[in-house]
Amino acid sequence: NNSVLTDEERHERKRYSAALYQKYRNRSGPKHLGSKEIPEGLPDCLKDCAFLLTGVLDSFERDEVVAAITKYGGCVKPGISKKVTHVLAGDEAGPAKLAKAEELGIRII
């Protein structure tokens, strides 16, 4: 069976995953934090929208964006799926997420 990994392959995958996780933990915050105001909108203007956030956003902390999306009726999804309508991509956005979004025809902002 070709799907069984050797001990060496398992070890290499663990090392790679650990390296990616450390890169994620050590990434910087928004480059232009506070340089823009959070946009105002009509109540429920994002009602039919589901967002996925990936990467480091340019001007806002992630929790600020999540709060704005939910304030206006939208939701934030933890992963890419057909239910996502928009991907907000910042610096160091996940390449697999972007590729899947393109494959599914999801708008990337």
N, C-alpha and C positions, 0 to 999 in steps of 0.2 A: 504494500500500500504506500503510495507516494505522499500521502498527506501526513504521515507520521514523521515528526521532527526528531533529529538526532539530539543528543545532549548538547553538543556544540552549537547547533542551530538554535535551540531553546535559550541557551546562555547568551548568544549573540542578540537575539530578539529582546531579551530582558535588558541587556546593556543599551541597546538602541532606544528602547522605551524609556529607560531611566534618563538617558541623555536628552531626549525630547522633553521630558517632564522638567528637568532642571532648566532647560532653555526657556520653557514656559514660565516657570517660577521667577526667573531672573530678568524677564523682559521689562522694559521701561514702561512708564505710564504715558498718558497722552502728551504729545509734544507741545500742544498749544492749549493746555488746560485753562479754562476760564476765558478764552478769547472770543467765545461766541455765547449768545444767550440761548437758552432752551426755547425752541419755537413754541408759540401758542397756537392752539387750533380750536375748532368747534368741538363740543362734546360728541363723543363716539365717532369722530372722523376717521379713526383707525379700526373701527368695529370689525371689519371683515379682513383684517390684515394679521398675518402671523410672521414674526420676524425671527431670524437667527442672527446672532452677533458673533463675529469671528475676528480675531486679531485685536490690536490696540487701536482704539478710536482716536482720531486726531485732536478733538477739542473737549471731549466729555469722558468722565468715568463711566464705566459700564452700568453701574447702579443708577446713575442719572438718566441714562437712555432707557433702561428698563422701566423706571418710574414714569417717564414721559409717555412711553408706548402704552403702558397699562392705564395711565390717567385718561388717555383718549380712546380707550376701548380695545386696543390691540392686545396681542399676547406675544410672549417670547418663548420660542421652542428651544429645547436643549440640543437638538441635533437636526441635521438636514433630512427632510422628508417631503412628500407630495403636499403635505399640509402647510408648508412654509410658503409664503407669498413674496417675501423680500429677504435678502441677505444684506446685512450691514457689514461691510468688509473694511477693516482697518489695516494698519501696518502689521506684517507678520501673520496675515490671515491664513487659515488652514488651507493648503492647496487641495486636499482631498474634498473639503467642504465646497470650495469654489468649483471644482471640476464636477461634482455631483449636482450643484445648483445649475450649472450650465447645461448639463445633461437633462435635467428636469425642466429646463426653460424658466427657471426662477430668476426674477430681476435682482441683479447685484448692484448695490449702491455703495 
